[in-house]
Amino acid sequence: MGIVARTEGTDPYLSDAGMKEARAMPFETILLEVNEGAYRLTLNRPEKLNSFNEKMHDEVREVLTRIESDTAARVLLITGAGRGFCAGQDLGDRDVNAGPLDLSQGPEKNYNPLIRRLVALPIPVVCGVNGVAAGMGVNLAAACDITVATKSAKFAQAFSAIGLVPDAGGTWHLPRLLGQARALGFTLLNERLSAQQAEEFGLIWQAVDDEEFAETLDAIVNRLAQAPTFGLASAKRAIRASWASTLDEALDRERDMQKQCGLSEDYREGVNAFKEKRKPVFSGRAPQA
Ligand code: LHQ
C-alpha cells in the first residue's frame, strides 16, 4: 500500500485493490485517500513545491472538518507530492507592491486554526517530509505528532530571508523541540538543516533513506491505524499539555486520564491479549459514558 495517491488508472484518487474503503475526493490542491480510518493527505501543488494558496487552505480545512466528525478516524498522514514537502505560503499570491498589506490575516484565518486543530485532533498526526520544507512548511511538520523525513529532505525557516517572523507555531515549537540556541540559529541565519541534523536536533522523529521512506511511513500509519486510539490521543494530549503545566498538574492529569483509559475496551483487550499471548484487536473507541 503506497502513500502517494496514484496518477495512473482511471481515477487518480483511488489506489490499489487493498484500499477497500478509499474514496475519490475531487480536490484541486490536495489528494486524499481514506482507508479504514487512515487518512492520507498529500499536498499537491508540486510545481510550487506544495506551497499553500487559499484553495489549499480551504481544502485542508475541509479534510480536518471531516476527520473531526469521523468517529472511525484513527490516524492522519500529511505528506507532499513531487520533490518538495511544502515551501510555506505561496509567495505569488500577494502583490507586495500594491500598498501596505495586513499579514495578520493569514495567521488569523489559516495558520493558527490549522495548527490548533492538528494538535487537538484526537488521533495521531504523522508528517512525511518527502523533500524540502520551508517557512510554515517546517512549522507544519513541527506541529505534527510524528515526523519522518527522507534523508535528502532539507529544512529552511526562510522567514528571515523575507523579513518575517516564523508563524504557524514556529516560535513556540522550535525552541521547545530544538532548544533556544538552535532555534535562533536556524531562524536568524536561515541555515538549511539536513534531515539527519533535524533528527539529531529533535525537530523530527526519524530521517530515513529515500528508498525506505514510503515503506516506513506505511508501517507507521498502518500500526497507528490499528492502535488503541483513545489511549494514544490521551497520551498526545497529556504530553502537549505538559508544556503549560507544573509537575503536580501533570501528575493529576495523568491520574484523571488513566481513569478514562482504564474504562476503555482497548485497555481490557490489551491486557487480555497479553495474557493470552495473542495480537490485540483494538477498536480505538473512547469509553462509553
Ligand atoms: C514557490 C515557493 C513559494 C511560490 C518555491 N511560493 N512559489 C507568508 C506570507 C504571508 C503571511 C504569513 O505567513 C507566511 C508564511 C510563510 O511560510 S513565509 C515563507 C514562505 N516561503 C519561503 O519564503 C520559501 C521560498 N522558497 C524557497 O526559499 C526555495 O524555493 C526552497 C528553499 C523552498 C527550495 O529551493 P529550490 O530547491 O532551489 O527550488 P526553487 O527555488 O527553484 O523552487 C522551485 C519552484 O517552486 C520555483 O518555481 P519556478 O517556476 O521558478 O520553477 C519557485 O518559484 C517555486 N516556489 N517556493 N513559497
Boltz pocket constraint, residues with backbone or C-beta under 6 A from the ligand:
constraints:
  - pocket:
      binder: B
      contacts: [[A, 46], [A, 47], [A, 48], [A, 49], [A, 51], [A, 86], [A, 87], [A, 88], [A, 89], [A, 90], [A, 91], [A, 92], [A, 103], [A, 106], [A, 107], [A, 132], [A, 133], [A, 134], [A, 135], [A, 136], [A, 137], [A, 156], [A, 157], [A, 158], [A, 159], [A, 162], [A, 164], [A, 167]]
      max_distance: 6.0
